[in-house]
């Protein structure tokens, strides 16, 4: 499928806010929207952006309708998800690819929003941004990460070499590889197998991260991807971290570390791989354009985005 790039946005535009997954507290949402207001954007909330049905932001039909309505609105330039959590996969039966194909816009979000990025790539070919959301912006995000975020939204040029600073990383298999960026939150990527939004890793740069998963779960999910052939099919792998994994291991409990588990699955693969690439559930997450061609250099810990994620107006 041909890649469909949405238009870049600029201050003064209107951003639509939806909640495709878990519910968000109104005060948290308002706090998390402040960076958009300060940047000069206008904001409009979806009808069910603040809805709550248990741990979901309204019914599946309501959340799907909100998402499609925001894409269809002519006055909305981009769509940001208020938060992740759980529930995006429940929207899949209600989504119409034609709505997104006929109204290509940036979808901004990460974590559970992995589902929507994978679905949009498979069924529409639409580039999206695996990026901080309002729930993320309720806490300070370092300036270097926000600089990448705004460039990804507003500048229709390749992002170039990322990261622009030098965070710690670990080379697992040294080398360089090119491919289109895909992946996201590991548990959602693993859950995609056998579904209508199953991840396509053929010749891709596979980016993975997760949060609050004990080591045995990390092991199980990587094993799932391996047995499904997803690790063999890609050209290179950049893992961020399993944030807060150690809080889910009891004192003196026999375990493997995430580093040991990654080595088990990646060291034997004849392709570049690394850990510690800064995106996802971390303090200073990079924004990654899903579906765009990039080059991974695991010896230097760098990812270079070679194509623009957006087009000019």
VEXDREN-2710 file (C-alpha; in Angstrom, 1 decimal):
% VEXDREN-2710
k/r/px/py/pz
1/UNK/0.0/0.0/0.0
2/UNK/1.3/3.5/-0.9
3/UNK/2.2/5.7/2.1
4/UNK/-0.3/8.5/2.8
5/UNK/1.3/11.5/4.4
6/UNK/-1.0/14.0/6.2
7/UNK/-0.4/17.8/6.1
8/UNK/1.8/19.5/8.5
9/UNK/0.1/21.8/11.0
10/UNK/1.0/25.2/12.4
11/UNK/0.1/27.4/15.4
12/UNK/-3.4/28.9/14.9
13/UNK/-4.7/25.6/13.6
14/UNK/-7.3/23.6/15.6
15/UNK/-6.4/20.3/17.1
16/UNK/-9.1/17.7/17.9
17/UNK/-8.8/15.7/21.1
18/UNK/-10.3/12.3/21.5
19/UNK/-10.0/9.5/24.0
20/UNK/-10.0/6.1/22.1
21/UNK/-8.9/4.1/25.2
22/UNK/-9.1/4.9/28.9
23/UNK/-11.0/7.7/30.5
24/UNK/-9.1/10.9/31.5
25/UNK/-9.8/13.3/34.4
26/UNK/-10.9/16.7/33.1
27/UNK/-8.3/18.6/35.2
28/UNK/-5.6/16.3/33.9
29/UNK/-6.6/16.9/30.4
30/UNK/-6.7/20.7/30.8
31/UNK/-3.3/20.6/32.4
32/UNK/-1.9/18.4/29.6
33/UNK/-3.3/20.7/26.9
34/UNK/-1.4/23.8/28.1
35/UNK/1.6/23.2/25.9
36/UNK/-0.7/23.3/22.8
37/UNK/-2.3/26.5/24.0
38/UNK/1.0/28.1/24.7
39/UNK/2.2/27.1/21.2
40/UNK/-0.8/29.0/19.7
41/UNK/-3.1/26.1/18.9
42/UNK/-6.8/26.0/19.3
43/UNK/-8.4/22.9/20.8
44/UNK/-11.7/21.2/20.4
45/UNK/-12.8/18.2/22.4
46/UNK/-14.6/15.2/21.0
47/UNK/-18.1/14.7/22.2
48/UNK/-17.0/11.7/24.3
49/UNK/-13.4/12.9/25.1
50/UNK/-14.3/13.1/28.8
51/UNK/-16.8/10.3/28.9
52/UNK/-16.4/7.4/31.3
53/UNK/-17.7/3.8/31.3
54/UNK/-15.7/1.9/33.9
55/UNK/-12.1/2.0/32.7
56/UNK/-13.1/3.1/29.2
57/UNK/-13.9/6.6/27.8
58/UNK/-17.4/5.7/26.8
59/UNK/-18.7/2.8/24.8
60/UNK/-16.8/1.4/21.9
61/UNK/-19.2/2.9/19.3
62/UNK/-18.9/6.3/21.0
63/UNK/-15.1/6.3/21.0
64/UNK/-14.9/5.1/17.4
65/UNK/-17.5/7.7/16.3
66/UNK/-15.5/10.4/18.0
67/UNK/-12.3/9.4/16.3
68/UNK/-13.8/9.3/12.8
69/UNK/-15.8/12.6/13.4
70/UNK/-12.5/14.4/14.2
71/UNK/-10.9/13.1/11.1
72/UNK/-13.9/14.2/9.0
73/UNK/-14.1/17.7/10.4
74/UNK/-12.8/20.3/8.0
75/UNK/-11.8/22.7/10.8
76/UNK/-9.6/20.2/12.6
77/UNK/-6.0/20.0/11.4
78/UNK/-4.7/17.1/13.5
79/UNK/-6.0/14.7/16.1
80/UNK/-4.4/14.0/19.4
81/UNK/-5.3/11.2/21.8
82/UNK/-5.8/12.4/25.4
83/UNK/-4.1/9.3/26.8
84/UNK/-3.6/5.5/26.3
85/UNK/-4.5/3.0/28.9
86/UNK/-6.7/0.3/27.4
87/UNK/-9.5/0.0/24.8
88/UNK/-8.3/1.1/21.4
89/UNK/-8.4/-2.5/20.0
90/UNK/-12.2/-2.6/20.8
91/UNK/-12.7/0.2/18.2
92/UNK/-11.4/-1.9/15.2
93/UNK/-14.8/-3.4/14.2
94/UNK/-16.3/0.1/14.0
95/UNK/-13.7/2.0/12.0
96/UNK/-14.2/2.8/8.3
97/UNK/-10.8/3.1/6.4
98/UNK/-12.5/5.4/3.9
99/UNK/-13.0/8.1/6.5
100/UNK/-9.3/8.2/7.2
101/UNK/-8.2/7.8/3.6
102/UNK/-10.4/10.7/2.5
103/UNK/-9.3/13.0/5.4
104/UNK/-5.7/12.2/6.1
105/UNK/-4.5/13.9/9.3
106/UNK/-1.8/13.4/11.9
107/UNK/-2.8/11.0/14.7
108/UNK/-0.7/11.7/17.7
109/UNK/-0.4/9.3/20.6
110/UNK/1.5/6.3/22.0
111/UNK/1.1/3.3/24.4
112/UNK/-2.4/1.8/23.7
113/UNK/-2.6/4.1/20.6
114/UNK/-0.1/1.6/19.0
115/UNK/-3.3/-0.3/17.9
116/UNK/-4.5/2.6/15.8
117/UNK/-1.1/3.3/14.3
118/UNK/-0.8/-0.3/13.2
119/UNK/-4.4/-0.4/11.9
120/UNK/-3.9/2.9/9.9
121/UNK/-0.7/1.7/8.4
122/UNK/-2.2/-1.6/7.3
123/UNK/-5.6/-0.4/6.1
124/UNK/-5.0/3.2/5.0
125/UNK/-1.2/3.6/4.7
126/UNK/-1.4/6.7/6.9
127/UNK/1.6/8.0/8.7
128/UNK/1.1/8.8/12.4
129/UNK/3.2/10.0/15.3
130/UNK/4.2/7.8/18.2
131/UNK/4.4/10.8/20.5
132/UNK/3.6/12.4/23.8
133/UNK/0.0/13.0/24.6
134/UNK/-1.8/15.4/27.0
135/UNK/-1.5/12.8/29.8
136/UNK/2.2/12.8/29.2
137/UNK/2.3/16.6/29.2
138/UNK/0.9/16.8/32.8
139/UNK/4.5/16.5/33.8
140/UNK/7.6/18.4/32.5
141/UNK/9.1/16.9/29.3
142/UNK/12.7/18.0/28.6
143/UNK/13.1/20.7/26.0
144/UNK/15.0/18.4/23.5
145/UNK/12.1/16.0/23.4
146/UNK/9.5/18.7/22.9
147/UNK/11.7/20.3/20.1
148/UNK/11.5/17.0/18.2
149/UNK/7.7/16.8/18.9
150/UNK/7.0/20.2/17.5
151/UNK/9.2/19.7/14.5
152/UNK/7.4/16.4/13.7
153/UNK/4.0/18.2/13.8
154/UNK/5.0/21.4/12.0
155/UNK/7.9/20.9/9.6
156/UNK/7.3/18.8/6.5
157/UNK/10.9/17.7/6.2
158/UNK/12.8/14.6/7.4
159/UNK/13.5/14.8/11.1
160/UNK/17.0/13.6/10.4
161/UNK/19.3/12.1/13.0
162/UNK/17.6/11.3/16.3
163/UNK/18.2/11.6/19.2
164/UNK/19.8/15.1/19.0
165/UNK/21.3/14.5/22.5
166/UNK/23.2/11.5/23.8
167/UNK/21.2/9.3/26.2
168/UNK/22.7/6.0/27.4
169/UNK/22.2/3.1/25.1
170/UNK/23.4/-0.5/24.7
171/UNK/24.5/-2.0/21.4
172/UNK/23.3/-5.6/21.2
173/UNK/24.3/-6.4/17.5
174/UNK/26.3/-3.6/15.9
175/UNK/25.6/-2.4/12.4
176/UNK/23.3/-0.2/10.2
177/UNK/20.0/-1.0/8.6
178/UNK/17.3/0.9/6.7
179/UNK/13.6/0.3/6.8
180/UNK/10.2/1.8/7.5
181/UNK/9.5/2.5/11.2
182/UNK/6.9/0.3/12.8
183/UNK/6.1/-1.1/16.3
184/UNK/5.2/0.7/19.5
185/UNK/4.2/-0.7/22.8
186/UNK/5.3/-4.4/22.9
187/UNK/2.2/-5.8/24.6
188/UNK/0.0/-4.2/21.9
189/UNK/2.3/-5.3/19.1
190/UNK/2.2/-8.9/20.4
191/UNK/-1.6/-8.7/20.7
192/UNK/-1.9/-7.6/17.1
193/UNK/-0.9/-11.0/15.8
194/UNK/-3.8/-12.8/14.1
195/UNK/-5.9/-9.6/14.0
196/UNK/-7.0/-7.3/11.2
197/UNK/-4.3/-4.8/12.3
198/UNK/-1.4/-7.4/12.6
199/UNK/2.0/-5.7/12.5
200/UNK/3.9/-6.0/9.2
201/UNK/7.7/-6.1/10.0
202/UNK/8.9/-7.0/6.6
203/UNK/12.1/-5.0/5.9
204/UNK/11.1/-2.6/8.7
205/UNK/12.9/-0.9/11.6
206/UNK/11.1/-2.4/14.5
207/UNK/10.8/-0.1/17.5
208/UNK/9.6/-1.6/20.8
209/UNK/9.0/-0.4/24.4
210/UNK/6.7/-1.2/27.3
211/UNK/5.9/-0.2/30.9
212/UNK/5.1/-2.1/34.1
213/UNK/5.7/-5.6/32.6
214/UNK/7.5/-8.2/34.8
215/UNK/10.5/-9.9/33.1
216/UNK/8.6/-13.1/32.4
217/UNK/6.0/-11.1/30.5
218/UNK/8.6/-9.3/28.4
219/UNK/10.1/-12.8/27.7
220/UNK/6.8/-14.2/26.6
221/UNK/5.9/-11.3/24.3
222/UNK/9.3/-11.3/22.6
223/UNK/9.0/-15.1/22.2
224/UNK/5.6/-14.6/20.6
225/UNK/7.0/-12.2/18.1
226/UNK/9.9/-14.5/17.4
227/UNK/7.7/-17.6/16.8
228/UNK/5.5/-15.5/14.5
229/UNK/8.5/-14.6/12.4
230/UNK/8.3/-10.9/13.1
231/UNK/11.8/-10.6/14.4
232/UNK/13.2/-12.5/11.5
233/UNK/11.4/-10.3/8.9
234/UNK/12.6/-6.9/10.0
235/UNK/15.9/-5.2/9.1
236/UNK/16.8/-3.8/12.5
237/UNK/15.4/-3.5/16.1
238/UNK/15.5/-0.6/18.5
239/UNK/14.2/-1.4/22.0
240/UNK/13.6/1.4/24.5
241/UNK/13.0/0.0/27.9
242/UNK/10.5/-1.8/30.0
243/UNK/9.9/1.1/32.3
244/UNK/9.5/0.2/36.0
245/UNK/10.0/-3.5/35.4
246/UNK/11.9/-3.9/38.7
247/UNK/8.9/-2.8/40.7
248/UNK/7.2/-6.0/39.7
249/UNK/9.9/-8.3/41.0
250/UNK/9.8/-9.3/44.6
251/UNK/13.0/-9.1/46.8
252/UNK/15.2/-12.1/46.3
253/UNK/12.9/-13.4/43.5
254/UNK/14.7/-15.5/40.9
255/UNK/14.4/-13.6/37.6
256/UNK/16.1/-12.6/34.4
257/UNK/16.8/-8.9/33.7
258/UNK/15.3/-7.2/30.6
259/UNK/18.9/-7.0/29.3
260/UNK/19.4/-10.7/29.6
261/UNK/16.1/-11.4/27.9
262/UNK/16.8/-9.0/25.0
263/UNK/20.2/-10.7/24.5
264/UNK/18.5/-14.1/24.4
265/UNK/16.2/-13.1/21.5
266/UNK/18.3/-10.5/19.6
267/UNK/22.0/-11.5/19.9
268/UNK/21.5/-14.5/17.6
269/UNK/19.8/-12.5/14.9
270/UNK/21.9/-11.4/11.9
271/UNK/20.7/-7.8/12.1
272/UNK/21.5/-4.6/14.0
273/UNK/19.8/-4.3/17.4
274/UNK/20.1/-2.1/20.5
275/UNK/18.4/-1.2/23.8
276/UNK/17.9/2.1/25.4
277/UNK/16.6/4.0/22.4
278/UNK/14.6/6.9/24.0
279/UNK/10.9/6.7/23.2
280/UNK/7.7/5.6/24.8
281/UNK/7.0/5.5/28.6
282/UNK/10.1/7.4/29.7
283/UNK/10.8/10.9/31.0
284/UNK/12.1/12.3/27.7
285/UNK/10.4/10.4/24.9
286/UNK/11.3/11.0/21.2
287/UNK/8.5/11.4/18.7
288/UNK/8.7/8.8/15.9
289/UNK/6.8/8.9/12.6
290/UNK/5.3/5.5/12.0
291/UNK/5.7/4.2/8.4
292/UNK/8.5/6.5/7.4
293/UNK/11.9/5.3/6.0
294/UNK/14.7/5.5/8.5
295/UNK/18.3/4.2/9.1
296/UNK/19.2/2.6/12.4
297/UNK/22.9/2.8/13.5
298/UNK/23.2/0.6/16.6
299/UNK/26.9/1.3/17.2
300/UNK/26.1/5.0/17.7
301/UNK/22.6/4.5/19.1
302/UNK/21.1/6.7/16.5
303/UNK/18.0/6.6/14.3
304/UNK/18.0/8.9/11.2
305/UNK/14.6/9.7/9.7
306/UNK/15.2/9.9/6.0
307/UNK/11.7/10.9/4.7
308/UNK/9.2/13.6/5.8
309/UNK/6.2/12.4/7.8
310/UNK/4.0/15.2/6.5
311/UNK/3.5/17.3/3.4
312/UNK/3.1/21.1/2.9
313/UNK/-0.3/22.7/2.8
END
